[in-house]
């Protein structure tokens, strides 16, 4: 997938495209329906399918103090868009100045001027332009006025509409298994492995500790079964017991994400960027009376994690 950071990076020989617009936080199953429709239109017209997205997220610009934690950082959002099969992504820098553009100015500048859109595919709840004043009806009208087709994709879901807010709600509650149903994949967090207190290694369960700058919504405190993936997610996929919390047994105060790769005590991951994928929550975080009951519980966690993952130690 081609990635263009700003319209100035779009090649001059782009003669047409089918475009969809969105924040695509999490690239969940609802997004996938819109992306699939975009790709189908593009294949029919013989032009690239392009996802236009924004960085930073508009909420981080307009209300930085209350903006929700994103399900996926930009790196993973782009990777998931590529997995969905789009040909290119245009990342538009989102600023207050950009936000002042009217819906028509946005369409003329980006969809027509930059991407030469022959068709636009959006969800029925799309909003764009100054004060989110543009909606699906605005897009249809602008398509008629400027000569491009518009396809509106209706809500999709089972008991409830698939959405970023629902997925985030489930993740923050620790129900990562239910979140996977909305996302269409396991939720994941990306971060660089940093040095911790080395207590896990001392207890026989070395862990990869993610830096506080890790991207992705952090699930509720607890112990999870999941996977650690190396090399930008393209290399080893290793079974893991994952702890989130402050280590209350040791009176910790810093909330950490720590992944113990089951069956491996030879890994040197310091400084490496890894993906931690969450499959299911095994238990809440608890305070133990001492090291012996804690170690006994960690052994049980490893057994439970392997059972949940349906695998054996590596």
Backbone torsions as a table, in degrees:
resi	resn	phi	psi	omega
1	UNK	NA	133.0	174.2
2	UNK	-78.1	139.3	176.5
3	UNK	-121.2	123.1	179.4
4	UNK	-113.8	115.0	177.8
5	UNK	-91.6	85.8	-175.7
6	UNK	101.9	149.7	-174.8
7	UNK	-66.6	-20.7	-179.7
8	UNK	-68.5	-16.3	179.2
9	UNK	-89.4	-6.5	179.1
10	UNK	-69.0	130.0	-177.9
11	UNK	-64.6	146.6	-178.3
12	UNK	-65.4	-23.2	-175.7
13	UNK	-88.5	9.1	173.8
14	UNK	-71.6	115.4	-175.3
15	UNK	-103.5	-8.4	179.7
16	UNK	179.9	164.1	178.9
17	UNK	-163.9	165.8	164.6
18	UNK	-113.4	127.9	-169.4
19	UNK	-119.2	140.4	165.9
20	UNK	-122.9	153.4	-172.1
21	UNK	-124.8	138.0	174.0
22	UNK	172.5	167.1	172.5
23	UNK	-77.7	-30.6	175.9
24	UNK	54.1	38.1	179.0
25	UNK	-69.4	118.6	-178.0
26	UNK	90.6	-20.2	-176.1
27	UNK	42.2	61.0	-175.9
28	UNK	-83.0	-175.3	-173.2
29	UNK	-66.2	-29.6	174.2
30	UNK	-65.5	-44.1	174.7
31	UNK	-59.6	-40.8	-177.4
32	UNK	-61.9	-34.4	177.7
33	UNK	-62.9	-41.8	178.5
34	UNK	-68.2	-42.0	179.9
35	UNK	-65.0	-40.4	178.2
36	UNK	-61.5	-41.9	178.6
37	UNK	-65.5	-37.5	177.9
38	UNK	-63.0	-45.7	-179.0
39	UNK	-65.0	-41.0	179.4
40	UNK	-61.6	-43.6	177.4
41	UNK	-62.5	-43.6	-178.4
42	UNK	-63.3	-42.1	179.2
43	UNK	-64.6	-38.7	179.7
44	UNK	-64.9	-34.4	-178.4
45	UNK	-92.4	-10.6	179.8
46	UNK	71.8	33.8	179.1
47	UNK	-129.9	165.7	-179.8
48	UNK	-67.7	147.8	170.3
49	UNK	-92.3	123.3	-174.0
50	UNK	-123.0	132.4	172.9
51	UNK	-102.6	120.3	176.2
52	UNK	-97.1	121.0	-178.8
53	UNK	-133.4	176.4	-171.0
54	UNK	-127.0	147.3	175.0
55	UNK	-147.8	124.5	-0.2
56	UNK	-72.0	173.4	176.2
57	UNK	-60.9	138.6	-179.2
58	UNK	-52.1	-36.2	-179.5
59	UNK	-63.3	-30.8	-179.9
60	UNK	-71.9	-19.7	178.4
61	UNK	-90.8	-45.3	-174.8
62	UNK	-81.3	-32.7	-179.4
63	UNK	-144.1	67.8	-174.0
64	UNK	-60.3	-27.9	-177.0
65	UNK	-76.5	-21.5	-176.7
66	UNK	-121.6	4.5	-179.1
67	UNK	-63.5	137.5	-179.8
68	UNK	-70.6	156.0	173.6
69	UNK	-67.9	133.5	-176.8
70	UNK	-72.9	143.5	177.1
71	UNK	-65.1	-38.7	179.6
72	UNK	-133.4	139.4	169.9
73	UNK	-74.6	173.5	-175.9
74	UNK	-60.0	-41.2	-178.9
75	UNK	-57.5	-46.6	-179.5
76	UNK	-74.0	-33.7	176.7
77	UNK	-59.5	-45.6	180.0
78	UNK	-66.6	-39.0	178.2
79	UNK	-62.7	-39.6	-179.5
80	UNK	-72.1	-34.7	174.2
81	UNK	-63.6	-40.1	177.0
82	UNK	-64.1	-42.4	178.2
83	UNK	-60.7	-32.4	-179.7
84	UNK	-70.7	-18.9	174.6
85	UNK	105.4	7.4	177.5
86	UNK	-71.2	154.5	-175.2
87	UNK	-85.6	-29.0	-177.2
88	UNK	-155.5	154.6	174.4
89	UNK	-127.5	131.3	173.2
90	UNK	-103.5	116.3	178.6
91	UNK	-97.2	110.4	-178.7
92	UNK	-93.5	124.3	175.9
93	UNK	-63.3	122.9	-176.5
94	UNK	-94.0	118.3	-179.6
95	UNK	-132.6	167.1	177.2
96	UNK	-63.1	-35.0	177.4
97	UNK	-64.5	-45.7	177.1
98	UNK	-58.5	-39.2	-176.1
99	UNK	-66.3	-15.5	-179.9
100	UNK	-81.3	-8.9	-179.6
101	UNK	-66.3	137.3	176.3
102	UNK	-70.9	163.2	176.7
103	UNK	-53.9	-41.7	-179.2
104	UNK	-68.9	-40.0	177.7
105	UNK	-61.5	-40.0	177.8
106	UNK	-62.7	-46.9	-178.8
107	UNK	-63.6	-46.6	-176.8
108	UNK	-66.6	-41.9	-176.3
109	UNK	-72.7	-47.7	-170.8
110	UNK	-98.5	-50.6	-175.3
111	UNK	-72.1	-42.4	-178.1
112	UNK	-92.2	-55.1	-175.2
113	UNK	-65.6	-45.6	-175.9
114	UNK	-86.6	-43.4	-171.4
115	UNK	-106.2	-3.2	178.8
116	UNK	49.1	47.2	-174.1
117	UNK	-62.4	130.1	171.9
118	UNK	-97.5	-20.2	175.1
119	UNK	-153.2	152.5	178.5
120	UNK	-128.7	133.2	179.4
121	UNK	-120.0	125.5	-179.3
122	UNK	-141.4	159.6	172.0
123	UNK	-73.8	161.1	-175.2
124	UNK	-68.0	-17.3	-179.2
125	UNK	-98.7	16.2	-178.4
126	UNK	-58.5	142.3	174.4
127	UNK	-137.1	139.3	-179.1
128	UNK	-157.8	161.8	179.5
129	UNK	83.9	175.5	-175.0
130	UNK	-49.8	129.3	179.2
131	UNK	55.5	27.2	-178.5
132	UNK	53.5	36.6	-175.3
133	UNK	-78.5	-16.3	177.6
134	UNK	-88.8	138.2	177.5
135	UNK	-133.9	-167.2	-177.5
136	UNK	-60.0	-37.6	-179.6
137	UNK	-68.2	-39.0	176.2
138	UNK	-60.8	-42.6	-179.2
139	UNK	-64.4	-42.0	178.1
140	UNK	-61.8	-44.3	179.2
141	UNK	-62.3	-44.3	179.7
142	UNK	-66.4	-34.3	175.6
143	UNK	-62.3	-41.9	178.5
144	UNK	-65.7	-38.2	-177.5
145	UNK	-74.8	-33.5	-173.1
146	UNK	-109.0	0.2	171.3
147	UNK	83.8	33.8	172.4
148	UNK	-127.1	150.6	179.4
149	UNK	-78.4	152.1	177.9
150	UNK	-130.4	128.4	174.1
151	UNK	-116.0	128.0	178.3
152	UNK	-103.2	122.9	178.8
153	UNK	-96.4	125.2	-178.8
154	UNK	-74.8	165.7	178.7
155	UNK	-57.2	144.2	174.0
156	UNK	-127.9	150.3	-179.2
157	UNK	161.7	179.5	179.6
158	UNK	-108.7	-92.7	178.0
159	UNK	-76.8	-19.5	-175.9
160	UNK	-153.1	152.2	179.8
161	UNK	-62.1	130.3	175.7
162	UNK	-67.2	128.9	-177.0
163	UNK	-154.7	160.5	177.0
164	UNK	-64.0	-39.0	-178.0
165	UNK	-65.4	-38.3	178.7
166	UNK	-67.7	-45.9	178.5
167	UNK	-58.9	-44.5	-179.5
168	UNK	-63.8	-40.7	178.7
169	UNK	-59.0	-44.0	-180.0
170	UNK	-68.0	-42.1	-180.0
171	UNK	-63.0	-46.1	-178.2
172	UNK	-65.9	-23.6	175.5
173	UNK	-85.2	-6.2	-179.7
174	UNK	89.4	-0.9	-178.4
175	UNK	-87.8	69.7	-175.9
176	UNK	-70.4	-24.4	177.4
177	UNK	-67.0	-43.5	176.7
178	UNK	-68.2	-36.9	177.8
179	UNK	-60.4	-35.1	179.3
180	UNK	-63.3	-30.6	177.0
181	UNK	-66.2	-39.0	179.0
182	UNK	-73.5	-42.0	-176.7
183	UNK	-76.3	-27.9	-173.2
184	UNK	79.7	17.8	-178.2
185	UNK	-171.8	169.3	175.1
186	UNK	-73.0	139.8	174.6
187	UNK	-67.9	145.7	-178.3
188	UNK	-140.8	152.9	177.0
189	UNK	-122.3	139.2	-178.9
190	UNK	-114.0	133.3	178.1
191	UNK	-166.2	165.9	177.0
192	UNK	-87.8	137.5	179.0
193	UNK	-77.9	127.4	-178.1
194	UNK	-124.4	167.1	178.4
195	UNK	-73.2	138.1	174.6
196	UNK	-111.6	-144.8	180.0
197	UNK	-90.0	-2.1	178.9
198	UNK	63.2	17.1	179.2
199	UNK	-67.4	-38.4	179.8
200	UNK	-58.0	-44.9	178.9
201	UNK	-63.6	-40.0	179.4
202	UNK	-63.8	-30.4	-178.7
203	UNK	-90.5	-1.6	-180.0
204	UNK	93.8	9.1	179.9
205	UNK	-131.6	73.8	-178.6
206	UNK	-60.7	142.6	-177.6
207	UNK	-126.2	151.6	170.1
208	UNK	-93.7	115.1	-177.8
209	UNK	-96.1	123.6	-179.7
210	UNK	-82.2	142.4	177.1
211	UNK	-62.8	154.6	179.2
212	UNK	-62.7	-18.2	179.4
213	UNK	-82.3	5.3	-179.8
214	UNK	-54.6	145.0	-179.0
215	UNK	-104.4	148.3	-177.4
216	UNK	111.9	149.3	179.6
217	UNK	-65.8	126.4	179.3
218	UNK	-82.6	124.6	178.6
219	UNK	-64.2	171.2	177.6
220	UNK	-59.5	155.3	177.1
221	UNK	-54.6	142.5	179.3
222	UNK	155.7	-174.9	176.7
223	UNK	-114.0	133.4	-173.3
224	UNK	-126.6	151.7	166.7
225	UNK	-94.0	137.9	-178.9
226	UNK	-171.0	-157.1	-175.6
227	UNK	-133.7	146.5	168.6
228	UNK	-110.6	127.5	-178.3
229	UNK	-117.6	133.6	-177.8
230	UNK	-101.1	166.4	171.4
231	UNK	56.9	56.8	177.3
232	UNK	57.7	28.9	175.2
233	UNK	82.0	3.8	-177.7
234	UNK	-102.8	-6.2	-176.2
235	UNK	-108.3	-133.3	-174.9
236	UNK	-59.3	139.5	173.6
237	UNK	-119.5	107.4	-166.5
238	UNK	-114.9	134.3	-179.9
239	UNK	-66.3	141.1	-173.6
240	UNK	-144.2	148.4	165.1
241	UNK	-103.6	122.5	-169.2
242	UNK	-114.2	128.6	178.6
243	UNK	-111.1	134.4	174.0
244	UNK	-125.2	125.6	179.4
245	UNK	156.2	-165.7	-173.9
246	UNK	-108.8	12.0	-177.3
247	UNK	55.9	63.1	-174.3
248	UNK	-62.6	-26.8	178.5
249	UNK	-60.0	-30.2	-179.6
250	UNK	-105.2	16.8	178.5
251	UNK	57.8	38.3	178.7
252	UNK	-70.2	157.7	179.8
253	UNK	-124.8	-14.8	-177.5
254	UNK	-97.9	125.9	179.2
255	UNK	-77.4	128.5	-174.8
256	UNK	-129.6	154.8	167.0
257	UNK	-109.9	116.9	-176.8
258	UNK	-126.8	127.1	-179.6
259	UNK	-115.1	120.3	174.4
260	UNK	-95.0	114.1	176.3
261	UNK	-75.8	115.8	-170.5
262	UNK	-70.6	127.2	177.3
263	UNK	86.1	4.6	-179.5
264	UNK	-126.8	123.5	172.5
265	UNK	-122.9	15.0	-175.5
266	UNK	-111.0	6.1	-175.0
267	UNK	-82.4	135.3	172.9
268	UNK	-114.5	96.2	-174.4
269	UNK	-104.9	0.5	-175.3
270	UNK	-59.0	130.2	179.8
271	UNK	84.1	-3.6	-177.8
272	UNK	-94.5	140.6	175.2
273	UNK	-86.0	128.5	-177.3
274	UNK	-130.1	163.5	170.9
275	UNK	-108.5	134.0	173.5
276	UNK	-113.2	119.1	-177.7
277	UNK	-106.0	136.6	-176.5
278	UNK	-106.0	123.1	-178.7
279	UNK	-99.2	-50.0	179.3
280	UNK	-156.8	153.8	177.6
281	UNK	-87.8	128.8	-178.4
282	UNK	-90.6	-38.9	-176.8
283	UNK	-169.0	164.6	173.7
284	UNK	-76.7	167.8	173.2
285	UNK	-74.5	133.8	-177.6
286	UNK	-129.1	156.9	172.7
287	UNK	-97.8	129.6	-179.8
288	UNK	-107.2	157.0	-174.7
289	UNK	-74.2	-13.4	179.8
290	UNK	-179.3	-174.6	-174.4
291	UNK	-69.7	-39.3	-175.8
292	UNK	-61.1	-50.3	177.3
293	UNK	-65.5	-30.3	177.0
294	UNK	-65.4	-46.3	-179.9
295	UNK	-64.1	-39.6	177.7
296	UNK	-61.1	-41.0	178.5
297	UNK	-67.7	-37.6	179.4
298	UNK	-64.4	-38.1	176.3
299	UNK	-62.5	-40.8	178.8
300	UNK	-66.6	-38.5	177.9
301	UNK	-60.2	-42.0	-180.0
302	UNK	-62.5	-45.2	178.2
303	UNK	-61.5	-44.7	179.7
304	UNK	-64.9	-38.5	179.5
305	UNK	-64.1	-44.9	178.3
306	UNK	-61.5	-39.4	178.0
307	UNK	-64.6	-42.7	-179.9
308	UNK	-66.0	-33.9	-178.4
309	UNK	-85.6	-14.2	-178.9
310	UNK	65.0	41.6	-175.9
311	UNK	-142.1	179.4	177.6
312	UNK	-117.7	163.7	177.1
313	UNK	-57.4	146.4	179.7
314	UNK	-80.5	NA	NA
